[in-house]
């Protein structure tokens, strides 16, 4: 019924369900006059984590700063009249939840203090017309987050355990646990999961061959970067942003929407 109401093709639904079952998010798959599934513990945990993240003020504010700057960079050649245009864009939603005008306003004020954006009053002084500055462009093109660009940090010696779902394709062949000791102080798990998921679903995203090949190549590079001894935040951000851009034409598929959300999750983890 859900698929019918949302216009999801049966083939796409079956592929999506199978990938979520393989990833451990769904269980008890029964295909008999329809698909019947229930959430596995990992699926429940993922939903709970998303709900918790949606209410995490620190994560929302950090995400807002990064996404406001990236959005202004992407729309630099357009005549953006106000931040309200960005709020309406589903690409900047935080785990499917739209940012508020207060959140984008605070993010813009912070970026302006960092000389990354500027604004002038328009429409009687009630609306800010936003623009990105040369410093803001340098931040985006460096591949770093706002936090990394304004205050580089160095730490190390951390061990991370990442569960790799069964990704029958580009990245991973079997279920396994991946243990990593890196000296960059970065938890790479979200990036490894994103790369593994793309390995499962890249052929189901409805992309042109050239787009699919480029997406798979980016996923392979992301996996290599995330599993290195010293993952670089800028490199992880650049590759993940490349993947998110490559998923634009797949946003009409459920698998594409999930991958986009995972990409936003990974970018948000950089702080």
N, C-alpha and C positions, 0 to 999 in steps of 0.2 A: 504494500500500500504506500509506504513512504516513497519508494522509487517512482511509482505511478504519479503521485502528487507532485513530485519534483522533476518529472520528466527525465529521469535517469535511465539510459538504455540498459536492457537486461544484461548484455555482455559486459558492460562497464561495471555494473553492480556486482556481478559474480566475481569479476577480477578483483574488485576492491575488497569484497568480503574475504576472498581467499587470502589476499595479502595481509589483511588485518588478523586473520586467524593464524597465518604463518608467523606474524609478528608477535603473537601472544596476547593481542588486545581483545579478541573475540574467541568464544568457544562453542562447542556443541553445534557445529555447522550441519544443518540438515537441508538438503535440496530436494524437495518433493512438492511440486506445485507451488514453488516459491522458495525463498531463502529465510530460514529461521535461525537466528543466532541469539546469543546472550553474552553479556560482558564478562570477560575473564577478569581475575583480580588485577592484572596489569592494566586492563582497560578502565576499570573503576578508578585505579590509582591515577591514571593519566587524566581522567575527567576531573578528579578532585584537585590534581595539581594545577590544571588550567583554571579552575574556579578560584583557587588560592592566588594564583598569579594575577588574575584579573583584579583582585582587591589589594594587591601589594603596591602601595603608593610609591615606594622606591623604584621598583621595576617599571611601573607605568611612567614615572617622570624621566627615568633614564632612556626608556624606549622613545618617549615623545621627543626628547632632544635630538636623538639620532635620526628619527624618521622625518622630523620637520626639516632638518638640514638636507637630508637626502632628497626629499620631495621638492624643495626649492631648487636644488641642483638639477633634478630631472626636468623641471618646468621653467628653467631659467630663460628660455627663449620665448616663453609665452607671457602674456600680460596678466599675471596673477593679480587680482584686485584685492583679495583678502585671504586670511587663513581659513575662512569658512569654506573655501573651495577645496582645501586639503581635507578638512573634517569629513566632507561628503565622499571622499575617495575610499572605497573599501580596502585598497591596498595598504592603507596606513592604520587599519584597525588593529587593536591589541588583543590577540587571541580571539578574534571575532567580535570584539567589543569596540565600538567607536570611541575615539578620544573626545573629551569634552572641550568646549571652547576655553575653559579655564586652564586645562592641561596644556593645550597648544599655546595659549597665551604665556603661561609660565615658562614653557620650553623656549619660546621665541625670545622672551626677556633675558633668559640665561644666555642664549646664543648671542644676543646683542651685546651683553656684557663682555663676552669673549671675542667680540669684534668679528663674528662669523656671519652675521646678518645685519641688515639695516632696514629702516622703515620710514615712511613719511605718512603724515596724516592726509586722509582723503575723505570725500563725502562729508564735508562740514566738520571734520576733525574727529568723527566717531569711529572711523575704520582705518586700520593700519594697512598700507600697501607694502607687502614684504618683498625684500630682495636679498639674495645671497651675495656676500662679499668675496674678495679674492682670497681671504684667509679661510672662509667657509669652503670655497672651491678646493683649496689646497688640502683641507681636511678630508673631504670626500674622496678626492683623487689619490690620496695617500693610502686609502684602504683602511684607515684607522677609525675607531669610534671617536666620538667627541671627547670622552674621558681619556682615551689613549693619546689623542692629539694634544690635549691641553695639559695633561699631567702623566707622562709616561711612567710606568711602574715596572719594577724588576723584582721577581721573587722566584723561588724554585724549590725543588726537592719534594714535590707532591706526587702521590700515587693515586691513580684513578682507575676504577673498575667499570667497564662499560659492557652492557649486554648487547650483543649484536644479533638482531633477529635474522631469521632465515631469509636471505636475499638471493633468490635463484636468478642470477643475472650478472650484472657488471661487477659488483664489489665483493659480496660474501657468498659462499657456497653452502655453509652449514651453520647451525646454531652453535654459538660458542660464547665464552666470556673472554673479554679482552682486558688485560691488565697492563697499565702503562705507568711508567715512572718518567715524568718529564720535569725539567727544571725551569719551566716558563710560568708555573703557577696558574695554568689554564685547565679547566675541566673540559675535555674535548668530546664528552659523551654525546651532546646534542648534535654535533657536526658528524660524528661517526654514524649516529642513527639516521640522520638525513641522507647521507651518502648511501647507506644500506637500503633505505626505503626506495630511493630513486632506482637502485639496482633492480628492485622488484617490479616497479610499476612503469618504468620509462617507456615500454612498448605499448602501454595502454593509455597514454596521455593524449593521443590524437595529434601528435606533432608531425611536421614534415620530417623526412629522413635527415635532412641537414640539421634541423633544430634538435632532433633526438640525439644525433651523434654528438653535437656540441654539448648538450646537457649531460650525456653520459661521460664525456671527457672531463667536464667540470666536476662531476661527482667523483670520478677517479682521482682527480687532483686534490679534491677536498679530503677524501679518505686518506691519501698519502700525507697531506699536510697535518691532518688532525692526529694521525698515529705516529708522527715523528717524535723524536726525543725532546725537541724544543719547538712546540707549535707557536707560530707567530700570530698574534691577534690580528694584525693588519692583513696578513695572508688569508686567514680564515674568514675575515669579514669580506674581503674582496671576492673570494671564490663563492661564498654563500650568496652575496649580492648578485653575482653573475648567474648563479643558479636561479635565484628568485626572478631575475629579469627573464631568464630562459623559460620560466614557467608561465609567463604572461598569457601565451596562447593556449595553455592547458587549464586556465582558471575555470573554464566551463565544465570540467570534469571533476568528479568527487575526489579522485586520487590526486589531481592537480591542486585542489583546494587544501587537501591534507598536507601535501608537500610544501605548499606556500606557507601554511601555518607552522610547519616544522622549521622552515627557513627563518621565519620571524622569531620563533622560539630560540633558535641557535644564535641569531644576531643579538637578541636581547640578553643572552647569557654572557655576552662580552662586557656588559656594563656601560 
